[in-house]
Amino acid sequence: MARLNEHYFKLKAGYLFPEIGRRVSKFCAEHPAAKVIRLGIGDVTEPLAPAVVKALQAAVAEMADRKTFRGYGPEQGYDFLRQAIVDNDYKSRGAHVELDEVFVSDGSKCDTGNILDIFGADNVVAVIDPVYPVYVDTNVMVGRTGPADDQGRYAGLVYIPVTAANNFVPELPKQKVDLIYLCYPNNPTGMVATRDELQRWVDYARANEAIILYDAAYEAYITDPAIPRTIYEIPGARDVAIEFRSFSKTAGFTGVRCAFTVVPKTVMASTSSGEKKPIHPLWNRRHCTKFNGVSYPVQRAAEAIYFAEGRQQIRETVQFYLTNARLIREGLQAVGMQVYGGVNAPYVWLKTPGGETSWDFFDRLLNQAHLVGTPGSGFGASGEGYFRLSAFNSRDNVEEAVRRFQKVVS
């Protein structure tokens, strides 16, 4: 009989967001008249920018003409998109990235999990706690951890707590680690990392021959010019960091699917015999073997956000969500809630009132206010007692959600 990968059985309950969906579906079935407002899963609500739609339609029309039809494209992405990425996301920030270091994909969630294919199972992995669940669960799936304890922490992973007690600034690992997951602007806390804080991580990685897996999916929401928007703004980062980017929250591509990962040719890892090898060709091989590339129309649509018209349109949409975040943040502060984030990020992170557990608060909000958020404990043990609200929704829903929230906690 075929054998299963039994590491999957270590996973706790269900993935966080399906569990939220299950509870909400059950509530809606029992209360069909309830008008539920969802500020939980970070899915966008605003339509694609007109410039993006125009580019998408034009590319689809090309596919309908024998002269301009395209079949398989390069697995790494078309040069027109990769060059736009290099020029606008990196060169404009004074960061050096080469065209062939950019790998276009269908999502940074996929890439942060798939990157593990090229690293040995004996690497010591560090994650910030609370953490985007994909980082942890994918390491469990490939067998890099032991079982989870009562708090949901897996043996073999190094957890670095970030809470109000340390101002959400993670300390460097006290032991040597090999792979470090960092996400800024942070999901779930909505906090950002300063240039000095990122420099400390880069210096640690260089000193310990570690690699930083840097998730910058929300960089478009940074409005403070002093905050780095790519880790490659930090001296030395090209030697130790792989960066993941997404068009999902930048340009509303959650249903369109397009992202990219930057793997500098200078990032190295070692073999079991101690020989140093570059990561770049291994990721390229993995990418070409297990991925057939993002469709041509979608890549043309992504390219459009870098033109003047598209850039202005997506900037307006990002500002729309940031205004939503401000309304949520200020509305909660008005009733005495301890609130964090929501300034350079689309997420608001709050302390649950009265010492209530994260899931108890989730159930109370759902039952009393017909509101959906995300329990902080679903992001890790250090997230217990916290709660995440997303700014991705219509203005009317956000304003109504704030009014309902205030009634429940007042």
ROBA-98956 format. One record per residue (C-alpha): x, y negated, z; residue in one letter; chain. Coordinates in Angstrom, 1 decimal, always signed. Example, Ala and Ser with C-alpha at 12.3 -4.5 7.8 and 13.67 -1.06 7.14 Angstrom:
2
<rec <+12.3 +4.5 +7.8> A A>
<rec <+13.7 +1.1 +7.1> S A>
This chain:
410
<rec <+0.0 +0.0 +0.0> M A>
<rec <+1.2 -3.5 -0.7> A A>
<rec <+2.7 -5.3 +2.3> R A>
<rec <+1.6 -8.8 +3.4> L A>
<rec <+3.8 -11.7 +4.4> N A>
<rec <+3.0 -11.4 +8.1> E A>
<rec <+4.5 -14.8 +8.9> H A>
<rec <+1.1 -16.2 +7.8> Y A>
<rec <-0.5 -14.6 +10.8> F A>
<rec <+1.6 -16.9 +13.0> K A>
<rec <-0.4 -19.9 +11.7> L A>
<rec <-2.6 -21.4 +14.4> K A>
<rec <-6.4 -21.2 +13.7> A A>
<rec <-7.0 -23.0 +10.3> G A>
<rec <-5.2 -25.8 +8.6> Y A>
<rec <-6.2 -29.0 +10.3> L A>
<rec <-8.3 -30.6 +7.5> F A>
<rec <-10.4 -27.4 +6.6> P A>
<rec <-11.2 -27.1 +10.3> E A>
<rec <-12.5 -30.7 +10.3> I A>
<rec <-14.5 -29.9 +7.2> G A>
<rec <-16.0 -26.9 +8.9> R A>
<rec <-17.2 -28.8 +11.9> R A>
<rec <-18.5 -31.7 +9.8> V A>
<rec <-20.4 -29.3 +7.5> S A>
<rec <-22.0 -27.5 +10.5> K A>
<rec <-23.1 -30.9 +11.9> F A>
<rec <-24.5 -32.1 +8.6> C A>
<rec <-26.4 -28.8 +8.2> A A>
<rec <-27.9 -29.2 +11.6> E A>
<rec <-28.6 -33.0 +11.2> H A>
<rec <-29.4 -33.5 +7.5> P A>
<rec <-30.7 -37.0 +8.1> A A>
<rec <-27.4 -38.2 +9.7> A A>
<rec <-25.4 -40.7 +7.6> K A>
<rec <-21.9 -39.5 +8.4> V A>
<rec <-19.0 -41.9 +7.7> I A>
<rec <-15.7 -40.1 +7.1> R A>
<rec <-12.5 -41.8 +8.2> L A>
<rec <-10.7 -38.5 +8.7> G A>
<rec <-9.0 -37.0 +5.7> I A>
<rec <-6.9 -39.6 +3.9> G A>
<rec <-8.6 -39.4 +0.5> D A>
<rec <-9.0 -42.6 -1.5> V A>
<rec <-12.4 -44.0 -2.4> T A>
<rec <-11.7 -46.8 -4.9> E A>
<rec <-11.7 -46.1 -8.6> P A>
<rec <-8.6 -45.9 -10.8> L A>
<rec <-7.2 -49.3 -11.9> A A>
<rec <-8.5 -50.4 -15.3> P A>
<rec <-5.0 -50.4 -16.7> A A>
<rec <-4.6 -46.7 -15.6> V A>
<rec <-7.9 -45.7 -17.1> V A>
<rec <-7.0 -47.4 -20.4> K A>
<rec <-3.6 -45.6 -20.6> A A>
<rec <-5.3 -42.3 -19.7> L A>
<rec <-7.9 -42.7 -22.4> Q A>
<rec <-5.3 -43.7 -25.0> A A>
<rec <-3.2 -40.7 -24.2> A A>
<rec <-6.2 -38.3 -24.4> V A>
<rec <-6.9 -39.8 -27.8> A A>
<rec <-3.4 -39.0 -28.8> E A>
<rec <-4.0 -35.4 -27.8> M A>
<rec <-7.0 -35.3 -30.3> A A>
<rec <-4.8 -36.1 -33.3> D A>
<rec <-2.5 -33.5 -34.8> R A>
<rec <+0.2 -36.2 -35.5> K A>
<rec <+0.4 -37.3 -31.8> T A>
<rec <-0.7 -34.1 -30.1> F A>
<rec <+1.8 -32.8 -27.4> R A>
<rec <+2.2 -29.3 -26.0> G A>
<rec <+4.6 -28.4 -23.3> Y A>
<rec <+6.5 -31.4 -22.0> G A>
<rec <+9.7 -31.4 -20.1> P A>
<rec <+9.2 -29.8 -16.7> E A>
<rec <+11.1 -32.6 -15.0> Q A>
<rec <+8.8 -35.3 -16.5> G A>
<rec <+8.8 -37.5 -19.6> Y A>
<rec <+11.7 -40.0 -19.8> D A>
<rec <+9.2 -42.9 -20.2> F A>
<rec <+7.8 -42.3 -16.7> L A>
<rec <+11.1 -41.4 -15.1> R A>
<rec <+12.8 -44.5 -16.4> Q A>
<rec <+9.9 -46.7 -15.1> A A>
<rec <+10.3 -45.1 -11.7> I A>
<rec <+14.0 -45.7 -11.6> V A>
<rec <+13.7 -49.3 -12.7> D A>
<rec <+10.7 -50.3 -10.6> N A>
<rec <+11.0 -48.2 -7.4> D A>
<rec <+14.7 -48.1 -7.0> Y A>
<rec <+16.7 -50.5 -9.2> K A>
<rec <+14.5 -53.4 -8.1> S A>
<rec <+15.3 -52.5 -4.5> R A>
<rec <+19.0 -52.4 -5.1> G A>
<rec <+19.0 -48.6 -4.7> A A>
<rec <+20.9 -46.4 -7.1> H A>
<rec <+18.9 -43.5 -8.6> V A>
<rec <+19.6 -41.9 -11.9> E A>
<rec <+16.9 -40.8 -14.4> L A>
<rec <+17.8 -37.1 -14.2> D A>
<rec <+17.5 -37.2 -10.4> E A>
<rec <+13.8 -37.9 -10.7> V A>
<rec <+11.5 -34.8 -10.9> F A>
<rec <+7.8 -35.5 -11.7> V A>
<rec <+5.3 -33.1 -10.1> S A>
<rec <+1.7 -32.7 -9.2> D A>
<rec <+2.0 -33.8 -5.6> G A>
<rec <+4.4 -34.6 -2.8> S A>
<rec <+2.5 -32.2 -0.5> K A>
<rec <+3.5 -29.4 -2.9> C A>
<rec <+7.1 -30.6 -3.2> D A>
<rec <+7.7 -30.9 +0.6> T A>
<rec <+6.7 -27.2 +0.8> G A>
<rec <+8.3 -26.0 -2.3> N A>
<rec <+11.7 -27.5 -1.4> I A>
<rec <+12.1 -24.8 +1.1> L A>
<rec <+12.6 -22.3 -1.7> D A>
<rec <+16.2 -23.4 -2.1> I A>
<rec <+17.2 -23.4 +1.6> F A>
<rec <+18.2 -20.4 +3.6> G A>
<rec <+16.0 -19.1 +6.4> A A>
<rec <+18.6 -19.6 +9.0> D A>
<rec <+18.5 -23.5 +8.8> N A>
<rec <+17.6 -25.3 +12.0> V A>
<rec <+14.7 -27.6 +11.2> V A>
<rec <+13.7 -30.8 +13.1> A A>
<rec <+10.3 -32.4 +12.9> V A>
<rec <+8.8 -35.5 +14.4> I A>
<rec <+5.9 -34.7 +16.8> D A>
<rec <+3.1 -35.5 +15.9> P A>
<rec <+3.8 -34.5 +12.3> V A>
<rec <+2.1 -34.0 +9.0> Y A>
<rec <+1.0 -30.3 +9.4> P A>
<rec <+2.4 -29.2 +6.0> V A>
<rec <+6.0 -29.6 +7.1> Y A>
<rec <+5.5 -27.2 +10.0> V A>
<rec <+3.1 -24.7 +8.3> D A>
<rec <+5.3 -24.2 +5.2> T A>
<rec <+8.2 -23.4 +7.4> N A>
<rec <+6.1 -20.9 +9.3> V A>
<rec <+5.0 -19.3 +6.0> M A>
<rec <+8.6 -18.7 +4.8> V A>
<rec <+9.6 -17.1 +8.1> G A>
<rec <+11.8 -19.8 +9.6> R A>
<rec <+9.9 -19.8 +13.0> T A>
<rec <+8.8 -17.6 +15.8> G A>
<rec <+5.3 -17.6 +17.2> P A>
<rec <+3.6 -20.7 +18.5> A A>
<rec <+3.3 -21.4 +22.2> D A>
<rec <+0.1 -22.6 +24.0> D A>
<rec <+0.7 -26.1 +22.8> Q A>
<rec <+1.1 -25.1 +19.2> G A>
<rec <+4.9 -25.5 +19.0> R A>
<rec <+6.7 -22.8 +17.0> Y A>
<rec <+9.8 -21.2 +18.3> A A>
<rec <+12.8 -22.1 +16.2> G A>
<rec <+11.7 -25.6 +15.2> L A>
<rec <+13.1 -28.6 +17.0> V A>
<rec <+10.3 -31.0 +17.9> Y A>
<rec <+11.1 -34.7 +18.5> I A>
<rec <+8.2 -36.4 +20.4> P A>
<rec <+7.0 -39.9 +19.4> V A>
<rec <+4.4 -41.4 +21.7> T A>
<rec <+3.6 -44.8 +23.2> A A>
<rec <+6.1 -43.9 +26.0> A A>
<rec <+9.1 -44.3 +23.6> N A>
<rec <+7.4 -46.9 +21.3> N A>
<rec <+7.0 -44.2 +18.6> F A>
<rec <+10.8 -44.4 +17.9> V A>
<rec <+12.1 -40.8 +17.6> P A>
<rec <+15.4 -40.0 +19.4> E A>
<rec <+18.2 -38.3 +17.4> L A>
<rec <+18.3 -34.5 +18.0> P A>
<rec <+20.4 -33.5 +21.0> K A>
<rec <+21.6 -30.4 +19.2> Q A>
<rec <+22.8 -30.0 +15.6> K A>
<rec <+20.1 -29.5 +13.1> V A>
<rec <+20.2 -28.8 +9.3> D A>
<rec <+17.0 -30.1 +7.9> L A>
<rec <+15.2 -33.2 +9.2> I A>
<rec <+11.7 -34.2 +8.1> Y A>
<rec <+11.0 -37.9 +8.3> L A>
<rec <+7.8 -39.7 +7.0> C A>
<rec <+7.6 -43.5 +6.8> Y A>
<rec <+5.3 -45.2 +6.9> P A>
<rec <+4.3 -42.5 +9.2> N A>
<rec <+1.4 -40.1 +8.8> N A>
<rec <-0.3 -39.9 +11.3> P A>
<rec <+0.8 -42.8 +13.5> T A>
<rec <+0.9 -45.5 +10.9> G A>
<rec <+4.3 -46.8 +12.3> M A>
<rec <+7.3 -47.8 +10.2> V A>
<rec <+11.0 -47.4 +10.6> A A>
<rec <+13.4 -50.3 +10.6> T A>
<rec <+16.6 -50.5 +8.6> R A>
<rec <+18.6 -49.8 +11.8> D A>
<rec <+16.6 -46.8 +12.8> E A>
<rec <+16.9 -45.2 +9.3> L A>
<rec <+20.7 -46.0 +9.4> Q A>
<rec <+21.0 -44.0 +12.6> R A>
<rec <+19.3 -41.0 +11.0> W A>
<rec <+21.5 -41.2 +7.9> V A>
<rec <+24.6 -41.5 +10.1> D A>
<rec <+23.5 -38.5 +12.1> Y A>
<rec <+22.9 -36.5 +8.9> A A>
<rec <+26.3 -37.4 +7.5> R A>
<rec <+28.1 -36.5 +10.8> A A>
<rec <+26.3 -33.2 +11.1> N A>
<rec <+26.1 -32.2 +7.4> E A>
<rec <+22.3 -32.2 +7.6> A A>
<rec <+19.8 -33.1 +4.9> I A>
<rec <+16.9 -35.5 +5.4> I A>
<rec <+13.6 -34.7 +3.7> L A>
<rec <+12.1 -38.1 +3.5> Y A>
<rec <+8.4 -38.5 +2.7> D A>
<rec <+7.7 -42.0 +1.5> A A>
<rec <+4.2 -41.3 +0.2> A A>
<rec <+2.8 -44.5 +1.7> Y A>
<rec <+5.6 -47.0 +0.9> E A>
<rec <+3.3 -49.1 -1.2> A A>
<rec <+1.6 -50.2 +2.0> Y A>
<rec <+4.7 -51.9 +3.5> I A>
<rec <+4.2 -55.6 +3.4> T A>
<rec <+7.1 -56.6 +5.8> D A>
<rec <+10.1 -57.4 +3.5> P A>
<rec <+12.5 -56.4 +6.3> A A>
<rec <+11.2 -52.7 +6.2> I A>
<rec <+12.9 -50.4 +3.7> P A>
<rec <+10.6 -48.9 +1.1> R A>
<rec <+13.0 -46.2 +0.1> T A>
<rec <+15.7 -44.4 +2.2> I A>
<rec <+18.1 -45.1 -0.6> Y A>
<rec <+18.3 -48.7 +0.5> E A>
<rec <+20.3 -47.3 +3.4> I A>
<rec <+24.1 -47.0 +2.9> P A>
<rec <+25.1 -43.3 +2.7> G A>
<rec <+21.6 -42.0 +2.1> A A>
<rec <+22.4 -40.7 -1.4> R A>
<rec <+24.7 -38.1 +0.2> D A>
<rec <+22.1 -36.7 +2.7> V A>
<rec <+18.5 -37.5 +1.7> A A>
<rec <+15.9 -36.1 -0.7> I A>
<rec <+12.9 -38.5 -1.2> E A>
<rec <+9.3 -37.5 -1.9> F A>
<rec <+6.9 -40.1 -3.5> R A>
<rec <+3.3 -39.9 -4.6> S A>
<rec <+0.9 -41.8 -6.8> F A>
<rec <-2.1 -40.5 -4.7> S A>
<rec <-2.3 -43.4 -2.2> K A>
<rec <-0.4 -45.9 -4.3> T A>
<rec <-2.7 -45.7 -7.3> A A>
<rec <-5.6 -43.5 -6.3> G A>
<rec <-4.3 -40.4 -8.0> F A>
<rec <-5.6 -37.9 -5.3> T A>
<rec <-7.8 -36.3 -8.0> G A>
<rec <-5.5 -37.1 -11.0> V A>
<rec <-2.3 -35.5 -9.4> R A>
<rec <+1.1 -37.0 -10.0> C A>
<rec <+4.1 -37.5 -7.8> A A>
<rec <+7.9 -37.2 -7.9> F A>
<rec <+10.8 -36.1 -5.9> T A>
<rec <+14.3 -37.7 -6.1> V A>
<rec <+17.2 -35.3 -5.6> V A>
<rec <+20.6 -37.1 -5.9> P A>
<rec <+23.4 -35.1 -7.4> K A>
<rec <+25.5 -36.0 -4.3> T A>
<rec <+23.4 -34.1 -1.8> V A>
<rec <+25.2 -30.9 -0.8> M A>
<rec <+24.5 -27.8 +1.2> A A>
<rec <+26.7 -24.8 +1.9> S A>
<rec <+26.6 -21.1 +1.1> T A>
<rec <+27.0 -18.4 +3.7> S A>
<rec <+30.7 -18.4 +3.0> S A>
<rec <+30.9 -22.1 +3.6> G A>
<rec <+31.3 -23.3 +0.0> E A>
<rec <+29.6 -26.6 -0.6> K A>
<rec <+27.1 -26.7 -3.5> K A>
<rec <+24.9 -29.5 -4.9> P A>
<rec <+21.2 -29.2 -4.3> I A>
<rec <+20.3 -30.9 -7.7> H A>
<rec <+20.8 -27.9 -10.0> P A>
<rec <+19.0 -25.5 -7.7> L A>
<rec <+15.9 -27.7 -7.5> W A>
<rec <+16.0 -28.2 -11.2> N A>
<rec <+16.1 -24.4 -11.7> R A>
<rec <+13.3 -23.9 -9.2> R A>
<rec <+11.3 -26.7 -10.9> H A>
<rec <+11.7 -25.2 -14.4> C A>
<rec <+11.0 -21.6 -13.2> T A>
<rec <+7.8 -22.2 -11.1> K A>
<rec <+6.3 -25.4 -12.7> F A>
<rec <+5.2 -26.3 -16.2> N A>
<rec <+5.1 -30.1 -15.8> G A>
<rec <+2.5 -32.7 -15.3> V A>
<rec <+0.2 -33.3 -18.3> S A>
<rec <+1.1 -36.0 -20.8> Y A>
<rec <-2.1 -38.1 -20.3> P A>
<rec <-1.5 -38.2 -16.5> V A>
<rec <+2.1 -39.3 -16.9> Q A>
<rec <+1.0 -42.1 -19.3> R A>
<rec <-1.5 -43.1 -16.7> A A>
<rec <+1.2 -43.2 -14.0> A A>
<rec <+3.5 -45.2 -16.2> E A>
<rec <+0.7 -47.9 -16.5> A A>
<rec <+1.0 -48.8 -12.8> I A>
<rec <+4.5 -50.2 -13.6> Y A>
<rec <+3.3 -52.7 -16.2> F A>
<rec <+2.3 -56.2 -15.1> A A>
<rec <-1.4 -55.6 -15.4> E A>
<rec <-1.4 -52.3 -13.7> G A>
<rec <+1.0 -53.5 -10.9> R A>
<rec <-1.3 -56.3 -10.1> Q A>
<rec <-4.4 -54.1 -10.1> Q A>
<rec <-3.0 -51.5 -7.8> I A>
<rec <-1.6 -54.2 -5.5> R A>
<rec <-5.1 -55.4 -5.1> E A>
<rec <-6.4 -52.0 -4.2> T A>
<rec <-3.6 -51.4 -1.7> V A>
<rec <-4.5 -54.8 -0.1> Q A>
<rec <-8.1 -53.7 +0.0> F A>
<rec <-7.2 -50.6 +2.1> Y A>
<rec <-4.9 -52.7 +4.3> L A>
<rec <-7.7 -55.1 +5.0> T A>
<rec <-9.8 -52.1 +6.0> N A>
<rec <-7.0 -51.0 +8.4> A A>
<rec <-6.9 -54.5 +9.9> R A>
<rec <-10.7 -54.5 +10.5> L A>
<rec <-10.5 -51.1 +12.2> I A>
<rec <-7.5 -52.1 +14.3> R A>
<rec <-9.0 -55.4 +15.4> E A>
<rec <-12.4 -53.9 +16.0> G A>
<rec <-11.0 -51.2 +18.3> L A>
<rec <-8.8 -53.7 +20.1> Q A>
<rec <-11.8 -55.9 +20.8> A A>
<rec <-13.3 -53.1 +23.0> V A>
<rec <-10.1 -52.5 +24.8> G A>
<rec <-8.7 -49.5 +22.9> M A>
<rec <-5.0 -48.9 +22.7> Q A>
<rec <-4.3 -49.0 +19.0> V A>
<rec <-1.1 -48.5 +16.9> Y A>
<rec <-0.2 -48.6 +13.3> G A>
<rec <-2.5 -50.0 +10.6> G A>
<rec <-0.2 -52.9 +9.6> V A>
<rec <+2.2 -51.5 +7.1> N A>
<rec <+0.2 -48.3 +6.7> A A>
<rec <-3.4 -47.2 +5.9> P A>
<rec <-3.7 -45.2 +9.2> Y A>
<rec <-4.7 -46.4 +12.6> V A>
<rec <-3.5 -44.4 +15.6> W A>
<rec <-5.4 -44.8 +18.9> L A>
<rec <-5.3 -43.5 +22.4> K A>
<rec <-8.4 -41.5 +23.3> T A>
<rec <-10.4 -43.2 +26.1> P A>
<rec <-10.4 -41.9 +29.6> G A>
<rec <-7.9 -39.1 +29.0> G A>
<rec <-10.4 -37.3 +26.7> E A>
<rec <-8.8 -34.5 +24.6> T A>
<rec <-8.5 -35.2 +20.9> S A>
<rec <-11.0 -32.6 +19.8> W A>
<rec <-13.5 -33.6 +22.5> D A>
<rec <-13.3 -37.1 +21.3> F A>
<rec <-13.7 -35.9 +17.7> F A>
<rec <-16.9 -34.1 +18.7> D A>
<rec <-18.2 -37.0 +20.7> R A>
<rec <-17.7 -39.4 +17.8> L A>
<rec <-19.3 -37.0 +15.3> L A>
<rec <-22.3 -36.3 +17.5> N A>
<rec <-22.9 -39.8 +19.0> Q A>
<rec <-21.8 -42.1 +16.2> A A>
<rec <-21.8 -39.8 +13.1> H A>
<rec <-18.2 -40.7 +12.6> L A>
<rec <-15.3 -38.5 +11.4> V A>
<rec <-11.7 -39.0 +12.4> G A>
<rec <-8.7 -36.7 +12.8> T A>
<rec <-7.8 -35.3 +16.3> P A>
<rec <-4.2 -36.2 +17.1> G A>
<rec <-3.5 -32.7 +18.5> S A>
<rec <-3.9 -31.3 +15.0> G A>
<rec <-0.7 -33.1 +14.2> F A>
<rec <+1.3 -31.5 +17.1> G A>
<rec <+1.5 -31.2 +20.8> A A>
<rec <+2.6 -34.9 +21.2> S A>
<rec <-0.5 -35.9 +19.3> G A>
<rec <-2.8 -34.7 +22.1> E A>
<rec <-4.7 -37.6 +23.6> G A>
<rec <-4.5 -39.6 +20.3> Y A>
<rec <-6.7 -39.9 +17.3> F A>
<rec <-6.2 -41.0 +13.7> R A>
<rec <-8.6 -43.2 +11.6> L A>
<rec <-8.1 -43.7 +7.9> S A>
<rec <-8.6 -46.9 +6.1> A A>
<rec <-9.6 -45.2 +2.9> F A>
<rec <-13.3 -46.0 +2.5> N A>
<rec <-15.6 -48.7 +1.2> S A>
<rec <-15.7 -52.0 +3.0> R A>
<rec <-19.4 -51.5 +4.0> D A>
<rec <-18.6 -48.1 +5.5> N A>
<rec <-15.6 -49.4 +7.4> V A>
<rec <-17.5 -52.3 +8.9> E A>
<rec <-20.4 -50.0 +9.9> E A>
<rec <-17.9 -47.5 +11.3> A A>
<rec <-16.4 -50.2 +13.5> V A>
<rec <-19.8 -51.2 +14.9> R A>
<rec <-20.7 -47.5 +15.7> R A>
<rec <-17.3 -46.9 +17.2> F A>
<rec <-17.6 -49.9 +19.5> Q A>
<rec <-21.0 -48.7 +20.8> K A>
<rec <-19.6 -45.3 +21.7> V A>
<rec <-16.6 -46.5 +23.6> V A>
<rec <-18.0 -49.7 +25.1> S A>
